[in-house]
Amino acid sequence: MSTPAAPAFSDYHERDDGEDLRTVVRGLDGPRGVDALGQGRTLVTETDGTFSMVVERRHHRPRVIKLGRVPTEFAPAIDTGPHGQVYILTGAAEPGTRGAATLYTWKPGWSKLKVLADIARYQRRDRDPYNVEGDSKESNPFGVAALDDGTVLVADAAGNDLLRVDYRGYIETVARFKPRSVTVPSGLGTRDPEGRRLPRAGTKVKSEAVTTSVTVGDDGYWYVGELRGWPANPGTSQVWRIKPGSVGATCDPAAPYNRSCARYADGLTSIVDLGADDDGSIYALSLSKQSWLRMEMRAPGAQVGGLFEIKRHDDGDYRHHDGRFHDRNAYDRDDDWRGHRDRRYDPRFGDSWHDDGRRDRDCRDHEPGYGPRDNWKGEDDNVENGSPGVRNASSGDPRENRRGGPWKHHCYDGDDWNGDRHRGDDGYRDRHRDGNWYDERDRHRERGDYRHADHRDGYGFRTSIRELVPNQLRMPGGVDVASDGDIYIVGPLFGPGALMKIDD
């Protein structure tokens, strides 16, 4: 990931716009890592690798207690696991730099930190198969999240993957993130800072995910946020939801309906950190609402970042105010396809869903001899033959008894419903196998204003995205949510910074 330049800094200001953003402590040097422990105690990290405890005191100025330091020139990520174990993650540095791309661990009372895992060494053996630019073996671990079982999740921005490290330092790859096809916008010039020629505006290119952040939701799932590589188009950063315990999963923007890794939200820009509360909300922190690249180019207003609350909704009428039809949650915490899906009739597809999981289809273009009504229990009402549960057409097609053998349905032009429809897995992806169904219907993807925007994306998820404390953050570096619901933010990422707080 490229390191943005450091523009001029305008200090934070309080502003009553629904949420109260206030300063807890100033004087931090390029803070990035933040871990809200609750009861007014917060861990923060700074540019020189120092990690400190900020203790809030009623009617007194907060105390800043320095706990230790890791060898780095860029503020590390930090998180706390069970029994007070603290994990500090350093990012990439020049080759040969001591302590780069390393996961450290520390406990109160320890005289020094211990190295838990060398992330860079692992990535040299675990190349990025979807690498677009740079070295496929490079590593820039950027986000960390400690799990209750003593293992640690690491989001590697250069490796475009999510790793899991156990207490012995053993590493495995949880998920890989494929690049996304985007269009080069205008205004980027013809050559990059190194003098290399850039693709022309309007050219389709692959843009790497640049996975910067990871958090654990209240549902136990693992959420990963993207910065998005060059050309860093606004609105192309995604949040992914990964099933706990996954190994070797693939997160693919062209087919984001996989059960182990499903797209949870889209339309965000330059995500640098994620946080989660106990009420189901995920908080995405944007370094710049115009994109990190525009910030590097010193575009007017590109210093302004943002904090966005992603809230999930699982009930109600899912027809948005724009008239588009959106279906109910298709997959939620291992729910299968047999029930709890109530879909209103959609004339585009000619079908409807009932609350017992049955599916009524109007097969206007169905294959001769195949009945227009079927359900997910393996029973077909073959109108032409009048034989429920049998798919034996008058033509003598041997495909009988849908419950026991392979079959193929032709109600949708060009759709391939081979097999068992992946009941309880990711069967809905076949319906939109062109990979563009959501791309053409994502709302607010290219818009810079997400405030109160109703946005639905991912594998059966309906989410709303709302901006908190708009236009009050400058190049924020990290976010975390305390057990009491207070949201803590640190930034700016370069220069004099502060620990901020949004009171619950």
N, C-alpha and C positions, 0 to 999 in steps of 0.2 A: 504494500500500500504506500502510495506517495505521501510524504510528509508535507502538509500545507504550510505555506509561508505564514508569517505572523503579522497580520494587519494591526492597525492602531486599535486600542481597546477603549471602549466606553463603558464606564462602570454600570453595575446593575442599579435599577431603581424600583422602588415599590410602586405598585399600581393596583388598584382595586378593580378587577375585571372578572369577578366571580371567584377567584382564588387569590390568596394573599401570599405573595412571594416576598420573603424577607431574608436578610443576610444574617447568618449565624456567626461567621467569623471571616475576616478579611486577611490579606497578607499572605495567601498561599501562592506558591510559585508553579504556575501551569498545572493545576490539579486535574487529575483524571479519574483515578480509582476512588470509589466511595462504597462503603458498606455500613448501612444503618442498623445498628445493633439493638436499638430501642432504649427507652429510659434515658434519652438525651445523650447517648454515646454513639459516636460515628467514627469509623476509620476512614482516613483520606490518604491519598498518595500525591507526591509532587515530582517535578521534573528531575530532581537529583536522585530519585529513588527512595527518598524518605517516606516512611509510612508512620502516621501519627494517630492518636486518639483525641478527638474533639469532645469535650465534656461540657454540656450545657448546664448552667447553674441559674436558678431563679434569682433575679435581681442582681446578678453579677455577670461580669464578662465571662465567656466560655474559656476553658483551659485547653491548651493545645499541648499534648504530651507526646513527645517523640518516642517511638518504640524501637525503631531500627531503620536500616537502609540496605537496599540491594544495589549492586553495581549496574547503573544504567544512566542514560542521558535523556530518557523520555519516561514520563510518569507511568508506573506499572499498573496493572489491574489488581484488584484485591477482593477477597471474599472469605467468610468465616464458616467453617464446618462444625461438626459435632465436637463437644468437649473443648471449645475455645480454640480449636486448631485454625490458624490463619494461613491462607494461601496467597502468595504474591507472584504475579506472572509478569516477566519482562518481555519486551518485544524485540523486533529485529534490530541489528546494529551492523556496523562495518565488520567484514570477515575478520575473525580472530579476536574480536572484542570479548573480554571476559564477562560472563554472566548474561549474555544475550540469549533471547528465546529460551528461557529457563523457567521452570515452575519451582518456587521455593516454598518452604513451610516453616512456621514459627509458632511458638506458644509463649504465653506470659511466663517469665522466669528464665527463659532460655537466653544464654549469653550471645548467641549468634544464630543466624538462619541456617537451615539445612537444604541442600538441593534434593528435590524429590524426583524431577524428570528433566532430561535434556530434550526439549521439543524439537529443536533444530536437527539434532542427530537422528531422531525418529523420522522426520520428514525427508531427510536425504535418502532414506530407504523406501519411503512411502510416497512416491511421486504423484503429483496431481494429474490424473489422466485427461482432464478437461482444460489443461492450462492453455491460455491464449497468448499471454505476453510474459516476458521474463523467464526465469528458470523454473522448471516444473518441480524442482527439489527445494525451492526457497521456502522459508518459514517466517511468519510474523505473527506469533500468537498474541491476540489482542483482548479476548474476553474470557472470563473465568467464572465458574459457578460450582460451589461445593455441594455435594449431595449428602443425604442423611446417612448413607451406608459407608461413608468415608472415602468414596471416590470423588474425582474432580473432573468437570467438563471444561474443555479448552476450545475456544473458537479461534481458528488460525486464519487470519485475513489473507495471507499470501498462499497458503495451501488450499484455500477454499474448502475447508472441511471442519468437522466437529470431532474432537478427540475425547477419549475418556482415560483418565490416569488413576490407577489404584494405589493403595497405601504403600506398595513396594516400588512404585515408579513404573510399573508395566503400563504400556500405552496401547490402545486399540482405536481404530477409526470407526466412529459411530455413523457418520454420514458424510457424503460428498455432495457438493453443490455445483450443478452445471451452469455454464454461462447463459446469458439471456440475449436473444436477438433484439437489437435496438437500431434506430436510425440516427446517423450522425447529424447533430443539429448545426445550424449556421452559427458563425461568430467564433469558432474555435481556431481560426487561422489555417495555414497550410502546412506548418511544421511545428513539431514539439520542441521543448526547451533544449533537447539534445541535437536538434537539427534534422530529425527524421521527418520524412514527408508523411502527412496525415491524410486519411481518406477524405474525399470530398463530402460536403454536406448533402444529406439525402441518401448516402450509402448505407446499406445494411451491414452491420458488424456484430460480432459476438462480444459481449461485455461480461467480465467475470463478476462473480457474486461478491467477493471480498467480505467474508463473514467476520464481523467485528465483535459480535455480542451474543451472549447466551444467558438465559435465566430459566428458572423452574416455576411454572405456573401453579396455582392452587389446586389444579387437577392432577399434578404430578408429571405432566408432560414437559418436555424440554423445548424451549422456544429460542430460535436463532434469528438474528437480524443481520441485514446486509448493508454495506456501504455502497456498493456497485462500482465497478471499475470503469475505465475510460470507455466512452465519453461522459460517463456519470450523468446521464439524463435525469432530470427531476422526475419524481413519480415512478421510478423503476426499482426502488428498494423494497424488498419483501420481508415478511416475517414468516418463518416456517415453524410448524408444530411437529415434533418428533416423538414417536412412541418410546417410552422408557425401556431401556434394555436393548434397544436397536443396535445392530452391528452391521456395517457395510450398506446402510441405506443410501438411496439416491434421491436427491431433491432436484426436480427437473421443472423449470418454468414452463416448458412446452407441454408437460403432462403432470400438473401439480395435484393429482388426486390419489397418490400412493398412500396406502394405509400407514406405512411406517414413517413417512415424511410427507406431510400435506401442507400446502400453502395456507397460512392462516389469515394473512392480511397483505395488501398490496397498495401501491400508490404513494408510498413514503419516499423520503429522500435522504441519502447519506446518513444512515443510522450508525451511531457510534456506541450506543449502549441500550440495554433493555432492563426493565425492572418489572416486578409483579407484586400485586397485593393479595390479600386474602379474600377479596370479593370477586375474583375472576378477571380483573383488568390487567392488561399488559401495557407497560409504558415504554414507548419508543422515543429515544432522544436523537434528534437530528442535529448534526454538526452545523449544517447550513441548509436552509430551506431552498436555496438555489442550487446547491450541490457543492461538494468539496472542491471540484475543479473550478467552478466560478469563483470560489473563495480564493483559490490560488491565483486566479487571473485578476484578483482585486476588483471584481465587478461591483458596482454600487449596490449596497444592501446585502451583499453575499455573506457578511459577517453574522447576520441574524440567523440563529438556530431556532429550534422549537422542541417542545415536549408534547407528545401526542398520546392520549389515552385510547387504547383499543379495547372496546367492551364487546363482549359476545352476547348475542341474543338467540335464544333457542325456542321461542314461541311467538305466537301472534301471526298476523297476516303479513306475508313477506312480499307483497306487491308494493314496490317502492312508489314514491310520488311521481316518478318519471314514467310510470305505467309499465315498466318492465317486470316480467315475472321472475321470481326467484324461489327456488324450492326450499323446503325445510331441511334442517340438519340431517344429512344422509348418513353420517358416521360420527358417533359421539361416544368416546370411551368404550370402544369395542361393541357398540350396539350392532346387531346384524340387520339384514335387509327384510326380515319377516314382519316387522311391525313398527309402530310409532312413527310412521311417516305419513303425514296428511298433506297431500298436494292438491291444490285447486286446479281445476281444468285449465289447460293451456291449449288454445286452438292451434298453435304452431306445431305441437307434437301430437295432438290428437289422443291424449291419454289423461288419466287422473289417478290419484292414489287414495286409498282408503285407510282408515286408521288401524285396520287389522293387517296391513301390509299387502293386501291384494291389489293387483294392478289391472285396471280395465283399459284396454287399448282399442282404439278405432283404427283397425289396420286397413286403411283405404287402399294401400298398395300391397296387401299381403299376398303371399304365394298361393296359387290355386290349391284348394284342398286343405288349407291351414286356417284354423278358426280365428276369429277376430277377438276372442276373449281368452285371457290366460291370467294366472296369478303366480306368486312366488312359491306356492306350496307344491308345485310340481303337477298341478292339475290343469288341463286344458279343456275348455268347452268347445269342441270342434263342431261348429254349427252345421257345416256341410255333411259331416258323417254322423253327428249326433252321438258321439261316443266320448264322454268326459274322460280325461286322463290319457287319451290315446292320440298320437299324432300321425296316424296312418291315413295318408291321403288316398283319394280314389285312384290315383295314379300308381298305387302300390309302393309308394316310398316306404322303405323298411324302418324309418326312424320312428319307433314307437316308444310309448311310455317315457315321457320326458324325465321321470325320476331316475331312471337307471342308465341312460346312455347319452352320448353326444348328440347335439342337435344344433340347428342354425335357424334363426328367425330372420325374416326379411321385411319386417314392417317399416324399417327406416332405410331410405335409399343410401346405399353405400356403407351402412353401419354393419359391423361384424359382431354378432352376439354369440360367437362360438363358445362352447364349453358350458360351465355351470353358472355363468354370470358372476362368478366370484362372490357368492353370497357371503356376507360378513367380511369380505376383503375389500377390493377396490374396483368392483365391477362397474361402477358408474363411469369410469374413465373411457370405456369402449364407446360409449355414446358420443363422447366429444373427442374422439381419437385424433381429430385434426389438430388438436393442441391450441386452437385459436378461439374456441367458444368463449372462454372467459376473457381472453385478450381483447375481443371485440366488444365485450359488455362490461368491462371493469369501469366503475364510476370514479370520477375525480382523479384518475391516474395522472393526468398531465396538469392538474391544477395545483397551484401553490397554497390555496387556502383550504385547509381540511376541517376548519372549525365547524362542529356539528354536522359534518358531512356523513350521510348514511352510505356506508360502503359494505359490500358483501363480496367475499372472495374466498378461495380455498375450497377444500373438499367438504362441501356441505355446511360451511360456517357462514353465519350472517354476523357481521361486526359493524359497529359504528366507530368512527374515528373522530376524536374531538381534540382540538388544540388547547392546552392549558397555558396560562400566562402568556398570551401571544405577544410577540415582538419585545420580550423582556430578556431574552437570553442571547449572549454573544459567544459563539463558538463553544458551547457546553461540552464537557468531557465525559461526565458520568452521571448516572442516576440510580437511586435505590429507594425502596419503600420500607419504612420501619413497621414493626408489628402493630403499632397504634394507628397506622394509616398515613402518617406524615411522609411526604416525598422530599428526598434530599437530592440536590443537584450541585455538581461542582463545575467550575469553569471560570474564565475561558481556558481553553486548552493550551494557550501560549500567553506568557506574560503574567502580570499580577492577577490573581484570581481570588475566588471566595467559595465558601460553603454556603449554599442557599437552602431554603426550606419552604415548602408549601404545606401549611397547616391543614390537617384533615378537618 
